[in-house]
Amino acid sequence: MSTTRFSGPVAYSGGANQTAGGPWFTNLPIQTNPDYVFQYEDFTGIAVDGTNDWTYSQLTSGTGAILADAVGGWYEIAGTGSDDTGASLQGNEIWGPEASKNIYFETRIVSTDADQMDVFVGLCENGTLATGVPFATNNQIGFLIVDEAADIYAVCDSGGTETKTDTGVDMADGSVSGSTISGDRRLGFIVRGTGQVEFYVDRALVTTTTDNIPTSQMTTWFAAVAGEATANKVDCDYLLTVAQRSTDGMTQYNKQP
């Protein structure tokens, strides 16, 4: 597989991470390059701003909050001992596949009971959190984990027509405690224009989709709903989304004032 490389004033240093899918996000310019739209939620604060930065939704008695004293910063969605309890984060619809432009997404999650939680993480239209894995909203690009199975599915949905592919990789039970992390999975995808999405698990390419890629505006979504009457949890280390704003690169000035 060919490797897309970028240059810019600040580079994501991923060149040493050689995986089955090649280097991951090598030399991706971030934050200070105006040719890219950059959103990075690392959950390093005390609480998530549920008014100005994210829309927080709670399903019945479910909870969502930043973990205290978790190294690296983690956000935890928990069921509270009842079936169909959970929470979600969604933002403004600022992402959308465009011709000749790429979108990059990555997250890292842990589930305490991998086959007893409905989970969606990725890009989707704004919607209402509800049961139904874990909401019924059209236009999605992301990863889905369904109650009663720990399978990780790659999902593209355009206007309600869905392509769902088993990645062949499952979630495993894990936990987050201080600096001890177990059972974690890194889930990422690259949207290439309007015609292709590459899905990665643990930074290895697992499947490529060319069908039902939405062109609507979408937001970053993280949602989890308990599938049993137990206080199961899903933890998220970070949510990273980067999109090309321009296709021609930054203007280079030979003479500086």
Backbone torsions as a table, in degrees:
resi	resn	phi	psi	omega
1	MET	NA	135.7	-179.8
2	SER	-71.5	157.5	-178.7
3	THR	-111.6	125.2	175.5
4	THR	-86.1	127.9	-177.9
5	ARG	-121.6	145.3	179.3
6	PHE	-127.7	156.0	171.9
7	SER	-123.9	150.9	-178.9
8	GLY	-175.9	178.4	-175.1
9	PRO	-68.9	-28.8	176.0
10	VAL	-129.5	129.8	-176.2
11	ALA	-117.3	139.6	171.8
12	TYR	-78.3	118.1	-173.0
13	SER	-86.8	86.3	-179.0
14	GLY	-116.3	9.7	-173.2
15	GLY	-63.6	-26.4	-178.1
16	ALA	-80.0	-11.3	-176.9
17	ASN	-88.4	74.8	179.1
18	GLN	-78.7	123.3	179.8
19	THR	-125.9	180.0	178.8
20	ALA	-60.8	-26.5	179.9
21	GLY	-94.1	4.5	-178.1
22	GLY	97.7	-176.6	179.3
23	PRO	-60.9	144.7	-175.1
24	TRP	-101.7	115.5	176.9
25	PHE	54.3	41.9	-177.7
26	THR	-64.4	131.2	175.6
27	ASN	56.0	34.9	178.0
28	LEU	-79.1	118.5	-179.7
29	PRO	-73.0	138.6	-176.0
30	ILE	-135.3	154.6	170.4
31	GLN	65.2	-59.0	-170.4
32	THR	-95.9	1.4	-179.5
33	ASN	-98.2	113.6	-176.6
34	PRO	-69.4	-7.3	177.3
35	ASP	-82.5	0.3	179.5
36	TYR	-130.1	141.0	171.8
37	VAL	-94.7	127.1	-169.1
38	PHE	-129.3	127.6	173.7
39	GLN	-132.2	122.0	-178.9
40	TYR	-136.6	110.2	176.9
41	GLU	-105.2	112.3	-175.4
42	ASP	-108.4	1.3	174.8
43	PHE	53.7	46.7	-178.5
44	THR	-98.3	-0.4	-178.4
45	GLY	-91.3	-162.8	178.7
46	ILE	-88.4	-39.8	-179.5
47	ALA	-149.5	151.9	175.5
48	VAL	-77.0	136.1	175.5
49	ASP	-77.1	101.0	-177.4
50	GLY	-84.6	7.4	179.2
51	THR	-112.2	-45.9	-172.9
52	ASN	-101.4	-31.1	-176.2
53	ASP	-102.5	-39.5	-176.5
54	TRP	-135.8	154.8	167.6
55	THR	-98.8	115.3	-179.8
56	TYR	-95.0	131.4	177.6
57	SER	-124.9	141.4	-179.7
58	GLN	-122.3	130.5	178.2
59	LEU	-99.6	113.8	-173.2
60	THR	48.1	-117.3	-174.3
61	SER	-99.4	13.7	177.7
62	GLY	-65.2	161.5	-178.2
63	THR	-134.0	155.5	173.8
64	GLY	-144.8	128.8	-177.0
65	ALA	-164.6	157.9	174.1
66	ILE	-71.1	133.6	178.0
67	LEU	-70.7	141.6	173.9
68	ALA	-83.5	137.3	172.0
69	ASP	61.1	36.6	173.9
70	ALA	-107.1	118.6	-173.5
71	VAL	-63.0	128.4	179.8
72	GLY	96.7	-16.6	-179.3
73	GLY	85.8	116.8	-178.4
74	TRP	-137.1	145.8	174.5
75	TYR	-111.7	134.3	-174.8
76	GLU	-121.3	128.0	170.4
77	ILE	-105.3	129.6	-175.1
78	ALA	-131.2	137.6	163.3
79	GLY	-75.8	158.1	-172.1
80	THR	-118.2	34.6	177.2
81	GLY	94.3	1.3	175.9
82	SER	-123.2	146.6	177.0
83	ASP	-63.3	148.8	176.5
84	ASP	60.8	43.3	171.7
85	THR	-117.8	141.1	-178.7
86	GLY	-177.7	-161.3	-177.9
87	ALA	-161.2	172.5	-180.0
88	SER	-156.3	160.2	170.2
89	LEU	-124.1	134.0	171.4
90	GLN	-144.3	159.2	-176.6
91	GLY	-125.5	-145.0	178.7
92	ASN	-88.1	147.7	-177.9
93	GLU	-80.6	84.4	-175.9
94	ILE	-111.4	0.2	-176.9
95	TRP	-112.6	141.3	175.7
96	GLY	-165.8	131.8	176.9
97	PRO	-57.3	134.5	178.4
98	GLU	-134.2	149.9	179.7
99	ALA	-57.7	134.5	174.3
100	SER	66.4	15.4	177.0
101	LYS	-127.1	149.0	-179.0
102	ASN	-110.1	150.8	170.5
103	ILE	-122.3	135.4	-179.9
104	TYR	-118.1	134.5	179.0
105	PHE	-136.6	140.6	171.6
106	GLU	-152.6	145.9	173.1
107	THR	-144.3	169.4	175.4
108	ARG	-135.3	122.5	-175.9
109	ILE	-130.2	158.6	176.7
110	VAL	-135.3	139.3	176.9
111	SER	-123.7	132.0	-179.7
112	THR	-74.7	-23.2	176.7
113	ASP	-144.0	90.8	-165.7
114	ALA	-61.7	-30.5	-177.7
115	ASP	-101.7	17.4	177.8
116	GLN	-131.0	29.7	176.3
117	MET	-140.5	135.3	166.9
118	ASP	-88.4	127.7	-176.4
119	VAL	-135.6	136.5	166.2
120	PHE	-130.5	136.4	174.1
121	VAL	-145.5	134.4	-177.6
122	GLY	149.3	-140.6	179.9
123	LEU	-113.6	140.7	-179.0
124	CYS	-162.4	159.5	171.1
125	GLU	-64.4	154.6	172.3
126	ASN	-57.5	139.4	-178.6
127	GLY	-156.3	-179.4	-179.4
128	THR	-101.4	126.3	177.4
129	LEU	-63.5	131.7	-179.5
130	ALA	-160.1	169.8	171.3
131	THR	-68.4	156.8	-175.2
132	GLY	115.1	29.7	164.7
133	VAL	65.6	65.8	-28.3
134	PRO	-100.1	17.6	174.4
135	PHE	-162.2	161.1	177.3
136	ALA	-108.5	88.8	-177.4
137	THR	-134.7	131.8	179.3
138	ASN	-75.7	164.5	174.2
139	ASN	65.9	91.2	-176.2
140	GLN	-138.8	147.4	163.7
141	ILE	-137.5	115.7	-178.0
142	GLY	175.2	-158.6	-176.8
143	PHE	-120.1	139.6	-177.0
144	LEU	-127.7	132.5	172.8
145	ILE	-122.9	127.6	-170.4
146	VAL	-107.6	138.9	175.4
147	ASP	-51.4	140.6	-179.2
148	GLU	83.0	-0.6	175.4
149	ALA	-151.3	144.5	179.9
150	ALA	-96.3	11.3	-179.8
151	ASP	-62.7	141.5	174.0
152	ILE	-101.6	117.7	-179.6
153	TYR	-103.8	141.7	169.7
154	ALA	-94.3	128.9	-171.1
155	VAL	-126.5	131.9	165.4
156	CYS	-126.3	129.3	-179.8
157	ASP	-133.0	126.2	177.2
158	SER	-122.8	109.7	177.3
159	GLY	62.4	25.4	179.4
160	GLY	97.7	-5.8	175.1
161	THR	-98.3	120.2	-167.2
162	GLU	-113.1	141.9	165.6
163	THR	-115.2	114.5	-177.8
164	LYS	-121.0	121.2	-174.5
165	THR	-122.1	128.4	174.4
166	ASP	-69.5	122.7	-177.9
167	THR	-72.4	-13.7	-176.6
168	GLY	82.1	3.0	177.8
169	VAL	-121.0	136.3	-179.0
170	ASP	-107.4	156.4	166.5
171	MET	-75.0	152.6	173.3
172	ALA	-122.9	154.3	176.7
173	ASP	-61.1	138.0	-179.3
174	GLY	-152.5	-170.6	-179.3
175	SER	-160.1	161.1	175.2
176	VAL	-125.3	119.2	179.7
177	SER	-146.7	107.3	-178.3
178	GLY	60.4	-118.6	178.1
179	SER	-100.1	4.0	-178.8
180	THR	-97.2	113.7	-178.5
181	ILE	-120.6	131.9	176.6
182	SER	-136.5	154.5	176.2
183	GLY	69.6	19.2	-176.3
184	ASP	-80.1	149.0	173.9
185	ARG	-130.2	136.8	171.3
186	ARG	-97.0	123.3	-178.1
187	LEU	-117.4	126.2	-177.7
188	GLY	-146.1	160.3	173.8
189	PHE	-150.0	158.0	174.5
190	ILE	-122.8	120.3	174.4
191	VAL	-92.3	115.9	-177.8
192	ARG	-103.8	102.3	-177.5
193	GLY	63.4	-139.2	179.2
194	THR	-111.5	8.9	-171.5
195	GLY	-123.0	-0.5	-176.4
196	GLN	-157.3	139.6	172.5
197	VAL	-129.4	126.8	174.8
198	GLU	-101.4	128.9	-179.1
199	PHE	-108.4	137.2	-177.2
200	TYR	-125.5	139.1	170.1
201	VAL	-122.3	126.9	-174.7
202	ASP	52.4	38.0	175.3
203	ARG	65.2	21.1	172.2
204	ALA	-114.1	134.2	179.7
205	LEU	-64.8	125.8	-177.7
206	VAL	-114.3	-29.0	178.2
207	THR	-164.2	154.5	176.5
208	THR	-125.8	132.8	-177.0
209	THR	-118.3	135.9	175.1
210	THR	-120.2	1.0	-176.6
211	ASP	-107.7	147.5	171.7
212	ASN	54.6	44.7	175.7
213	ILE	-87.8	118.4	-175.7
214	PRO	-72.0	154.0	174.1
215	THR	-117.8	7.8	177.6
216	SER	-76.1	163.1	174.0
217	GLN	-73.2	139.6	-176.9
218	MET	-135.7	164.6	176.7
219	THR	-118.6	160.4	169.7
220	THR	-69.3	131.1	-177.5
221	TRP	-125.8	138.6	167.4
222	PHE	-137.9	118.3	-176.0
223	ALA	-142.4	143.6	177.4
224	ALA	-147.7	140.2	-178.8
225	VAL	-136.3	130.4	-179.8
226	ALA	-66.5	140.2	179.9
227	GLY	-102.0	8.4	178.5
228	GLU	-156.5	170.0	-178.1
229	ALA	-82.7	59.2	179.4
230	THR	-140.5	149.4	-178.0
231	ALA	-79.3	64.0	177.9
232	ASN	-76.7	157.7	-173.6
233	LYS	-137.0	151.2	168.4
234	VAL	-127.6	126.1	-179.3
235	ASP	-108.9	142.2	-179.6
236	CYS	-124.2	126.2	-178.5
237	ASP	-79.3	-43.2	-178.6
238	TYR	-163.6	160.8	173.2
239	LEU	-127.3	115.5	-178.0
240	LEU	-119.8	123.4	173.9
241	THR	-133.9	129.8	179.4
242	VAL	-135.1	133.2	178.8
243	ALA	-130.9	147.4	174.3
244	GLN	-73.3	126.9	174.5
245	ARG	-87.9	-32.6	-177.0
246	SER	-129.5	153.6	178.6
247	THR	-106.0	-6.2	-173.7
248	ASP	-105.3	3.4	177.8
249	GLY	78.0	167.1	-179.1
250	MET	-71.7	146.0	174.6
251	THR	-69.8	130.5	-179.5
252	GLN	-100.2	125.7	179.9
253	TYR	-103.6	123.0	-178.6
254	ASN	-76.1	-28.7	-178.3
255	LYS	-117.1	126.3	178.9
256	GLN	-104.1	146.4	-179.8
257	PRO	-68.1	NA	NA
